[in-house]
Amino acid sequence: MTERLSRRKFLGWSSVLGCSAAASPLMTPVSLASAPGDRRLIVIILRGGMDGIDVLRPWGDRAFAEMRPNLAKEQNNALQITDFHGVHAGLKHLLPLWQAGDLGFVQATSTPYRDKRSHFDGQDILEAGTVDLAPLGRRTGWLNRLLPYLPGAVERTAFAIGREDMLLLTGDASVSNWSPEVDLTLSSQGMRLLELMMQSDPDMGAAMAQAIALAGSDGDSVTFDMSEQGMMDEMMADAQEARKGKTHLKIADFAAEQLRGESRIASFSISGWDTHANQQRALNAPLSRLSETILRIKQELGKKVWDKTTILCMTEFGRTVRENGTKGTDHGTGGTMIMAGGAVRGGRVFGGWPGLADSELYQGRDLMPTSDVRAWAAWAMHDSFGVPQSALESGVFGGLDMGASPGLLL
Amino acid sequence: MFDPTLAEIRFGTGLSQRAVAPNSIGVMLSGLTAVDEMARQFPVEPYNDYRLRIRDFNQARKMFRRNRGKPDQEVYNQARKAIARDARRVYGDMFRNAFLRRIHTETGFRERLTFFWQDHFTARGKSALAKRATGPYVEEAIRPNISGKFEDLLIAAIMHPLMLTYLDQAQSAGPNSKVAKRAADRGRVRGLNENLAREVLELHTLGVSAGYTQKDVRQLAELFTGLSIDKELLFTFRSAISEPGAETVLGEEYAVQASLDNIKDVLSNLARHPATARHISEKLARHFLSDHPDASVVAALEAAYRDTDGDLMAVYAALLNHPASWHSDAVKVKRPYDFMATALRALDVGESTLSRTREKDLRNILYIPMQIMGQPWEAPNGPDGWPEENTHWITPQFMAARLQWALAAPRALRRNLPDPREFARAALGERLPRDVAFVAEAAENRWEGIALVLTSPAFQRQ
């Protein structure tokens, strides 16, 4: 006999836990309030510092090939997307999106982070959306700070998906997080005892309660009075799945499932962009993971939702313009943002081009940023959810000047 | 003050029916310098042996490619496959032995510290076989050095071939070195890579908030040029790729003639820097005590570090002798490896069981679940290792993954499960809370009872 954890029981549990609002994401009702608007926003953090000019290649700049004797050896006409730009072969499956106006780029963009070029600081600043590093322990992410401006936002409005900690969605506003690899089953008696035991630890209890709700949302029940052998088989099956290494597709599926429903914002990360050596080979794998992810989301969302969706792919910094002595690139400054989705005014490259001549580089080594990556994110949020510019400039990104609308979205 | 149960839970590898718990701080400390019994009983191949596998594999692969389409091709193909198979088996044994050490040890503090330093000096190989060389690196560079001076540990880790490959140092060449100039003459680029230099300053010694600049990173990277590995995958110093001229790091000038001594000097100076004393002290206190440790405990470690120029035994003694270390509230959440290993130790799943468990089952019972709990074995995201904060680990998916594992793994590993009531007492000793005792008693069957004890906040925190 199977039994799904009912909502009443679940909410009952959260009140038994007696958590404070700050400690528990369960104080806001789950799945009940209406969703704010029908636009969707997905932010994908590309961890490791993606080499923007290898991904979106400025063939029109004469210095490009000179600076990169190995990395920019051959120009492939099939991958040329504008008179000036080509794309890396790892993105070739996305070219139909470009032609359909569902794929765009921002060139030479960056966070305000400059000289230390540390991944960890760079990612923190990107996700915190600040000018400097915030003091440790008091960090929040800009996507989380957006939530109070969305009327009717509930916990399920925003989802952090996957194994990684997303600072981007961390903060005072309640959000959900889940890794679609986990499945859970417990007898109804076991469930009651777990509930009882977790009363002594509000943090753990809240996480566990949310886990049970989420594990139940994928179609399998959580409370499951099954045989011992059945339980073993389940665990082995889950382990086998995880071994196949297609986690990014599961994440894409889960994100799409939530966004088809009441969720409006999802965020996760794809890593593997730190290409200090042999970049030519090393960049293919993350680019195909990214392409597969975007295409899968498009497929799973369906046309109607896809047309209301914006995907922003951002990285903590770009890489040095010159390739280094080991056919790779080191941590640099100006990078590239990739945008996809039916809501995007695609088929174009946004942002100014600073040039690659020595005198035009930042500190003689990096692509000079011509825009603040936060401004693009702010316009995407403005156009998606109608959040006023003043709120974005002060509340979400303290002290940001968004400038005039670039017309990022349709 | 000192309490053997807390000592095992907070600083050790958890309570055990079998191993004798340390009965004093003195015993905990002297255990660190005694013979490494676990390394002897459950060996992990040191890098110096393991690297032969990588070398032979690379050679066989090269010969295989060179003989493509020729009659000998299959011979090299078989040789290549045999080496890879062997390396996989050895890796499985290392993984198993990592758990066995934690299950059987009577000096759990040594295991915990080894993991702490392994994490501090995160390094991973990049090629297929080298990816499995973390254990061998730790066995050689980290484990024997955890009770000496920090500078010796630092030098051993930084100059290790695995670290030199992981952070791209092995190929870095001074832009004005002989080799780079010769390459330039032929139209090729060979140059500097700042990865290792940056991480040494940011992660391994001073910490990111210390006052170093991009110029220091660059100068240190130039000073490091020459640190490399040879064809045998052993450490070597190549003066031909070393950048000529003097370098200045943090205001200190290092001699014009580049040498290994210069590099050791700069590492010793970084190790003795006050910012390093603070960085290491904070990190130890955060790891063992709390995400927000008492300022007084950090100050005590820092003072011990500075007074002794980084004698780690003095720092550990300061930690164990501080009253904050014996506070009875368990705050830190065990990380997945600690969680699983303490669970197996409490369940008394020992050598006889794990050594007859097939490789494939070990993967399904331990390796994959640890990944799903957020800590893929020896594969942290970057050189900063595993996140320390509780908030990283207490999330719905990680908590669910722990419960999911606690339900299935004990049954997979033990034919007869213990009575949950007895198990609760074995796992938590005098620290067994009343609600957990009640739950163990009220569970419908043994396996759920045990899973609940393992998932209890009392068991999950240390």
Interface residues (C-beta under 8 A of the other chain):
Chain A: R47 G48 P69 N70 D115 K116 R117 S118 H119 F120 D121 G137 R163 E164 D165 S176 N177 W178 S179 E181 V182 D183 L184 T185 L186 S187 Q189 G190 L193 L194 L196 M197 M198 Q199 S200 D201 D203 M204 A207 M208 Q210 A211 I212 L214 A215 E228 M231 M232 E234 M235 M236 D238 A239 Q240 A242 R243 S271 D274 H276 A277 R322 E323 N324 G325 T326 G328 D330 H331 Q363
Chain B: D168 Q171 S172 A173 P175 A180 A183 G187 R188 V189 R190 G191 L192 N193 E194 N195 R198 E202 V208 T213 Q214 V217 D291 H292 V333 R363 N364 I368 P369 Q371 I372 G374 N381 G382 D384 P387 N390 T391 H392 I394 T395 P396 Q397 F398 M399 A400 A401 L403 Q404 W405 L407 A408 A409 R411 A412 P433 D435 V436 F438 V439 A442 A443 E444 N445 W447 E448 A451 L452 T455 S456 P457 A458 Q460 R461
